């Protein structure tokens, strides 16, 4: 059984992760901010929130070495995520992101010598087939560039997550430093794309909410929930994020899910679930 505290923390974290898709899509759908500025505001606000939380908890970051690969992957994730949502719906974007993250991490496991049971290979094949079906050309297919950018964002987040596993000590301090160091990269991107600058109050507020609340506070909630979940539950519970984003998109952004998205969701999420179950039995 999962303790009530862990269950509450997990639920809030998953809602925060899904909210990232909804906030970004809402800001770009209304043209109240450009993607580069959204990425900059999100990273800067996340860094500010995490720094405040560190001071409140008296966490120490000075002794931490900066992982520049993690910083680069964080920036690539946020940038790809922001530009992808120019053309993707909230649910489609979350599904591509989640699928790319999990496939990247499974691929890293294979490269590291992890052996998968036949059930896991079936699951990987099913998830990959679902992802290919989702982005295949057709009337209901998502925009190719948006799908590509979200796939890159998912791969970057997968690598960032793998780097985070190696980090020792305080995950809050590590995340705060990564956000802080990635912010100048986003600002430089905004400077280079200043010809497309679009910044209204609503877009600025949505970007700040995404960075400070959904990202910064969301990650803290997730780190607090992880000790009570275990590896399998932590991986499995993230299956909830794409459906939550799709539901939020339908209710708040009038983005009704298509048959293609529904079938692809069943294939991708079902395939990932098969892999997770197989790995749990193997261990």
N, C-alpha and C positions, 0 to 999 in steps of 0.2 A: 504493500500500500504506500501511496505517496502522501506525505504529511500535508496538512492543509496549507501551511505556509509555503511549501514548495509548489503546491498546485496553484496557489494564487499568484506567486511570483512568475511561474511559467506562463500562466494565462495572460498576465499583463505584458510579459516580454513578447509573446507571439502577436498580441494586438499591436504592440509598438512596431514590430517588424513589418506587419501588414500595413500599418499606418504610413510607413515611409513611402510605399508605392502610391498610396492614395494622396498623400500631401504633394508629392512631386508631380503626379499626373494632374492634380487639380490646378497647381500653379502654372504648369505649362499649357494645359488645355485652355485656360483663361487668358493666356499670353500676358500674365502679370509679371513675368520674370523670364530671362533667357536661361538656357541650360547651364552655361558657364557660371553665371552669377549664382544660380541656385546651388551649384556644387560648392562655390566659395563660401556662401552663407551657411550652408549645411556643415561644412568642415569647421569653419570658425566658431559657429555656435556650439557645435559638439565639443570642441576643444575648451571653450569657456565653461560649459557645464561640467565637464569632467574635471577641470582644474578646480572649480569651486567645490565639487564633491571631495576631491583629494584634500583640500584645505580643511573641510569639515571633518574628515576622517583622520586628519593628521598623517596622511600617507606621504612617503618619501619617494621622490623620483630622481633626485640628483645622481644617485649611484647607478642608474640604469643606462646601459649602452643603447644607442639608437640603432634599431634594425632598419636600415635604409631600404632593403628590399620590401619589408612589410609596409613602410611608408609609401613606396612607389605603388605597391599593389592596392593600398587603401585609396590613393588618389585615382588610380585607374578604375577601380570599382565605382567610386562616387561619380567620376566624369562619365563613364560609359552608361551608368544607371540614369543620369540626368538627361543625356542626349537621347537615349533610347526612348524615354517616355514622351518625346515629342510626337511619336507616331504609334506607340503601343498602348493598349488599354491596361488598366491596373492589374487585372487578373492574368492576362497574357504575359506581361512583363515579369510578374512574380513567378509564374510557372517556368519561363525560360531561365530566369535567374537561378531559381532553386535547382532546376535540372542540371544546369551547367556547374553549379557549386558541387553537387553530389557526384556528378560524373568526374569532375576534376579530382575530388578527394578519393574516389574509388580508384581512379587511374594512378594516383600517387601510391595507394596501397599495393597495387599490382607491381609497380616499379620497385617498390621496397621489398618485394618478394612474398607478399601475402598471397596465399592460395585460396581461391574461391571454389566453393562446391558447385555442382551442376545447377542447383537451384539459384545460386547467385548469378551465374552466367545467364540464365534465363531472364532473371530480373534486370540485369544490365542491358540485355538485348531489347527487352520490352521498353525500358525507360528511353533508350536511345532511339528506338523506332517511334515512340510517342513524340519525342522532340523533333525528329525529322519530319514526321507527319504534320506537326504543328506549323513548321516553317516552310513546308513544301509549297510550290507555286499553286495558286488557286484563288478563287473569288474571296474566300474567307481567310486567306493567309495573312499574317501580319506583315508589315512593311519590312522588306529584306534588310535594309540598313539598320532599322531599329532592332530587329531580332539579332543581327550580328553584334551590335553594340552591347546588347544585354547579355549575349553569350560571353563576350569578352569581360564584361563586368562580373559575371558569375564565376568565370575561371579565375579572375583576379581575386575575388573574395575567397574562393577555395584555397588559393595559395596563401592568402593572408591568414586564413584560419589555421592552415598547417604550420605557418611560421609562429602563430600564437601558441600552438601546443608546445613548442620548444622553449618559449619564454618562461622563465622561472620568476618567482617572487610575486609581485603585486600586479595582477592583470589590469586593475583600474589605472595604475600609474603608467603601465605600458601603453594602454589604449589612449590615454590622455596625451602622451608624448607623440604617438603616431599621428593623432589628429592635428596636433600643434605643428608638427613638421610637414604634414601634407597640405596644410592651409596655404603656404606660399606658392606651392605648385599650382593650386587651383586659382589663386589670385593672378599668377602669371598667365595662365590660360585665359582668364577673363580679360586681362590687359591686351593679349594678342587678338582677342575677338571683340574688342570694344566697339567695332562697327556694327555689331548685332546686339548691343546693350539694350536691355529692356528691364527696367526695375521700377515697379510700383509698390506701394505700401503693402498690398495684399500678398504679392509674391514674396516680398521680404519677410513678412510674418510667417508665411507657410514654410519658407526655407529655414527660418529660425526654429520653428516648431519641429521640423524634421531633424535638425541638428541637435538641439538642446534636449528635446523630449524623446522622440522616437529613436534617435541614434544614441546620444549620450546617456540619458536615463534608462533607455531600453537595454543597452548593453550592461549597465550596472545591475538591473533586475535579472538579466539572463545569467550573469556571473554568480549572483546570489542563489539562483535556482539550481545551477549545475551540480553542486555537491549532493543534492538530494535526488538527482535524477539517474545518474549513471550514464555510461556512454550510449547504450542502445536507446534508452528513453530520450536522451538529449537529441539524438539524431532523428528518432521517429517523430517526436512532437513537432519538429519543424515541417512535417508534412501538412500541418494545419495552415501554414502561412499563405500558400497560393489560393486555397479556397476562401480564406478570410479576405484576401485582397480582392478576389473576384466578387464576393458578396458585397463588400464595401463599394466596389466600383458600380455594381448594379443599383445599390440603394442610394448612393450619394452622387455618383457621376453619370447616371443613366447609361452605363456601359453593360448592356445585356450580354451574357455569355453565349457564344455560338456553339453549334454542335461540334465543330472541330475542336474548340477549346475544351469542351466537356470530355470528348473521347481521348484527346491528348493528355488531359489531366489524369484520367483513369489509368492510362498506360504508364505515364511517367511516375506518378505517385505509387501506383501498384508495383511497378518494377523496383523502385527504390525500397519499398517495404519488403519485398522478397529478398533483396540483397541484405538488408539489415537483419532480418530474421535468420538468414543463413549464416551470417557472420556471428550472430549471438550463439547459435547452436554449435558452431565450430569451436568457439571459445569455451 
